[in-house]
């Protein structure tokens, strides 16, 4: 068997094995739940100026999301994560004859990440890695009035476009800095999902800070072309400290934890 034949054979083996060949030290995925601190003061002040005296949105927000990453060469951590927040409130009625109005804010981020594992494979199965991320962040504000009796017909919504909802949105670049701690527990003696890799459970914790640079403009219907840009409005961004806890699974090469 010639050298070129051996090279072709090895190449086919690597391509055929896919992720296990690339992620020889481990591939992990986690469901995340936590808290994100976003400054809603400007939004509450804007609502107060318009006559809403109650505080609509708190600065601490429950988050839900997920993350996934590879550990390559025992130290390099490559991956991505995404999580977001949702708030919905009913505005107090000043006139009982007016329809009920609901407001909702939705915000989140999705980023690619890179980090360094300062704890290479060890008997405790711990990973500790600082991480930097870069991606996109969005903020969405929606205001919706309850339908009146004459607006409840399907053709009224479809033809007359009376859906009683207005949407404002903004999107921009986001940078993220975080510290991550994990505990991986392999179950290689119980069953095997992918030949040559051990399956296990992963417990994940992270704390970080996200930053959206620059000034973002509100746009109607989340228009990104700039045609429906809205002047003014609260300066809301997905900036702030956060922490998440997660539970997930992992696939690792034998002997790695």
Secondary structure, 3 states (H helix, E strand, C coil): CCHHHHHHHHHHHHHHHCHHHHCCCCEEEEEEEEEEECCCHHHHHHHHHCCCCCCCCCCEEEEEEEEEEEEECCCEEEEEEEEEEEEEEECCCCCCCCCCEEEEEEEEEEEEEEEEECCCCCCCCEEEEEEEEEEEEEEEEEEEECCCHHHCCHHHHHHHCCCCEEEEEEEEEEEEEEEEEEEEEECCCCCCCCCCEEEEEEEEEEEEEEECCCCCCEEECCCCCCCCEECCCCCCCCCEEEEEEEEEEEEEECCCC
